[in-house]
Amino acid sequence: MNRLACITISSLALGGCAMTDSGPTNPADEAASNGAAPVVTATTSAIQHVFVIALENHGTASIYGNTTSAPFINNTLIPQFGRALNFIDKLPSLPSEPHYVWMEAGTNAFADHTFTTDNNPSSSNSTASTAHLSTQIIAAGSTWLSYQEGLNSTTGGCPIAGSGSYAPKHDPFIFFRDVSGSTPSKTNAFCVAHHKPLTSLATDMTNNTVAAYNFITPNLCNDMHDSCSPVSDPIKQGDNFLAANVPAIITYVNAHQGVLFIVWDEPEGSTGNIPLIVVGPNVKPNFASTVQYSHSSLVKSIEQILALPTLPAVTSDNVFTDFFNAGFFP
């Protein structure tokens, strides 16, 4: 017996607990057989899927309470889920790329290279370090995928070059040579296998072929980075993106024991705290955490969820325990 499953699905009147060797019954299948939508109100303590959506360049003061530009965040996500009030930026003087590398490795400084620019990956702007999440995940026999909005024939399967509103600086994995090659290449087979256009996410969730760890980057118009026509409000554009894409992710994490972390890279002007929104079953509703977090906390929390070793760079950082009801975070 390897897992205690206690699942209640509203409108199905299912209850009780069952010990199984194959894991809990898939609530989506149960709901489908009864003609009802799967709405999980309780789940097991083992989180099976992690989603991260990375957004850009805004602090808590610009996002929380801004119902004009961010109605979905403030009227839908915040009342139902958790948010951080004390998420700090450890790289206040640096641009996006070092922050994204930090989301993958808990640092931007390695023995062979320190990331300080927004340059594309290259033999000189990459690292041979294997001390990062995606390599840990593969070593543990698990899976990861990077969903990047705007991938096309120009960017290639391994998107080391920008095209249109896709920016390589917002895809952390391609800066690690064990992902993209000693000389990063858009045809690197391993990298290609772990990158998909964002348009693939809906189908993958429908087919339950998403990975254990899924990193999602909207394009420059949808990640709150640029002001694009016709909306011309970066925060509103990002909020619209979340309103269009997050409900399906919520349905998936509810039915498949998952969690979604919506995180920003840095506050505008490099001052102030960074928003973090934690979404999923057994996340405390309308919960505001005052614990000090950083992008290192994101790395360490994902490691604990996926039962990975803790990278030395993040050993002293807090994890996201307080967002969850007791017993539902590792």
N, C-alpha and C positions, 0 to 999 in steps of 0.2 A: 504494500500500500504506500503510494508515494505522494498523495495529495489529498487534503481535506477540502471537499467542494461543498459550499453552502450557497446556493444561487436562488434568488427570488426574482421572478420576472413579472412585472406588473401586468395585469389582465389575464395571466395564465394560472394564477393560484397554485404555483409550484412552491414547494417548501421542503424543509428537511435537509439532511446532509447525507452524502454518500461517499464512501471510500472506494476509489478506483485505482487500477494500475495504469489506465490510459489517459487519466486527466478528467476534468469535469465535462459533462455533456455540453456541447456547443449550444449556447442559448439562442443563437440565431436560427439554428436548425429546429430547435424546439418551438420557437415562435412561428417559424414558417409553417410547420406542420399543423399549428393551431390557428393559422390565419391572422396572427397578431404581430405587430412590430416589436422587435426586441428592445425592451427598456430594462436594463439591469439595475436593480437597486442595491444589490450586494454581490460580492464576488470573492474569490479566494485571495489570499494575501500575496501570492506569487504573481508579480507583474510580468507578463509575457512579451509585450511589445512596447517600445518607446518610440514616440514621434517627437521631433524637435522642429519648430518653425522659427527661423532666424529672421528678425526684422532689424531695421536700421535707424540709428541716429536720433533717438528721442528718449528723454528721461521721464521719470514717473510724473513730474509736474505737468508734462505736455499730454500725457495719456490718461492717467487716472482722473476721473471727474470731467473729462472733456467729452461731454455727450453730443456736442455739435459735430465734431470731426470723427469721433470714435464711438458711435452709438452701440455697435455690436459688442465691443469690448466692455463698455460700461453698463449697458442695459441687459445684456445676455450673459456674457462670460463671468464678469466679476460677481454678480449676485449668486451664481451657481457654483463657483469654484474658488480657488485660492490665488492670492497675489502677494508679491514680496514688496515690502516698503524699504528695505535696507540692503538692496543688491548693489554692490559697489563695483566700480570700474578699476581694475588693477593696472590698466594701461592708458591713463587719461591723456597722455600727450601723443598717442599713436593712432594711425588711421584704422580702417576696417580690417584689413587682412591679418594683422597680428592678433586681433581679437578672435577672428574665426579659427585661426591656428590654435589659439588658447582653448577654444571650445572643444577641440579635438585632443589636445595634449596637456592642458593645464599649465602651459607656459608657451612663450613665443621664442625662448632662448634655448638653443641646443649646442652641442659641442662643436658642430660644423657650421652653424648659421644661426643668426638672430634675425627674426622677421621684424622689419620696421617700416616697410613700404607697402604699396598696393600693386606692385609689379606682378606680372604673370609668372607662373612657375617656369623655371628653367634650371639648367644644371647648377647655376650659381644662386638661384632663389628657390631653394628646396633643401630638404634635410634627409640624411640617411637614417635618422633616428627611427627606431621601431617602438618607442615608448609613447604610444598613442592609442586611442580607443579602438579604431577599426582593426588594428593588428591584434590587440587583445581579444577582440570579439572572434576573429578568425581562429586564433590560437585555442580558444575555448570551444571550438566547433560550432559556433553560432553564426549569425548572418547580419549583414548591414547593407543598406542601400542609400544612395544620395539621389534625391529627386530635385532637379534643377529646372526652374521655369525658363523657357526660352532656348533650350538646346535645339540645334538644327544641324544640317549637313555641314555647315561651316565650322561649328564648334567641334564636331566629331563625337565619337562615343566617349572619349576621355576629354572633357571640355577644358583644355588648358589655355585656349584662346577665347577672347571675348567676341561676341557677335550680337548686334542689336542691343537689347536690354539685358542680356546675360553678361555677368561680370565674373571672371575666375576668382577674383579676390574674395568672393562670398561663398566659395566652395572649399572648405578646409582640407579635404582629403588629397587633392591633387598636388599639394605642396610636400607630400611625403613620398620619397622615392620608392618605397616598397609598395606603393599604390600605383604611381604613374610612371615609374621607370627612372633609372639613373640620370638619363636625360628625358625629362617628362615628355611624353608623346601622346598625341590624340588617338593613336591606334593601339596603345598598350592594352593587351587583352584583359588583364586583371582589372584595370581601371574601367574599361568599357563595360565589363560584366557587373560593375557595382554602381553604374550611373544610368539614370533613366530620366527622360523628360517628365515634367510634372504631370503632363496629360496621362501618364501611365498609372498614376496613383489610384484613381477611382477604380479602374479595372483590377488592379492588384488587390485592393481591399475587397472588392466583390468576389474575387477568386481566392481570397485568403492566401495570397502569395507575397504579401509584404514581409519585410525582414523583422528580426528581433529589434534592430535599431534602424530608424528611418530619419534621415536628415533632409529637411525641406527648405529650399531657398526660393522665395518669390523673385521675380525679375525686378529690375531697378525702378520700374513704375509701381510695383505692388508691394515692395518691402519697406515703404515709407522713406526711401532714399531720394528719389527725384520727384519733381512736380511735373506731371504729364497731363496733356489734354485728354479728355475734356474736363476732368475733375479739377486739376491744378491745385490740389491740396494733398500733400504727401501722406499725412495721417489718415485722411478720409480714404485715399486710395488703398492703403494698407488695411484699414478697417473693412472696406468693401471686399478685399481679398479674403480676409478671415471669415466674413459672413458667408461668402460663397463656398469656401472649402472646409471650414472647421466642423460644421454640422455632420458631414459624412464621417469625419475622423472621430467625432464623439460617438456616433453610432457604432463604429468599429471598435473603439477602445472599451465601450460598455460591454459589447458582446464577446470580446476576445482578451479580456484582462490586460488592458493597455493603459498608457498614460501619455498625455501630450504636454510638452513644455514649450510655451511661447516666450521667446527671449529676444532681447535687443542687444546689439553689439556694443553700443556706447551712447551716452546722452549727448544731446546737441551742445556744442560748445565745450565738450569734454568736462562738464561739471554736473554734479547732482547724481542721484541714484538712477539705476536702470530698472525698467519694468520687467517683471517675470510673472507669467500667469500659468498656473498649474491646473490641468484639466483632466478629469477622469473619475471613474467610480471610486467612492470612498475618499475623495478629496473633500475637505471640509467646505461647505458652502459659505460664500461671502467671508472667507477667512483672510485676514491681513496679517502676514508674518512680519515680526520686527527683528528676527534673527538675521545676523549679517551673513550675506551670501555673496558669491562672485561667480564668474564663469568656471572657476575651479570647482565650485560646489556642484555645478551642472555635470562636469566630468565625473566627479566622485560619486554623485548620486546614481548616474547611469551605470557606473562600475558595480555599485552595490546591488542595483536592481537586476543586473545580468550576471551576478555572481563572478565578477572579474577581480583580479588583484588590484590593489590601490596603487596608482602611480606615485612615485616619491614626490612629484611636484605638488600633489594635492592632499597629502596626508593630514595636514593641519586644518583643512577647510571643513566647514559644516555641510551636512547633507540635508535633503529636503523632508526629513521625517515629520516635521510639525504640520505640514500641509495635509497629512493623511489621518484618517481615523486610526485609532490604536490597533496595531496588528496588521496593517495593510501596507506598510513600507518595510523593506528588509531590515 
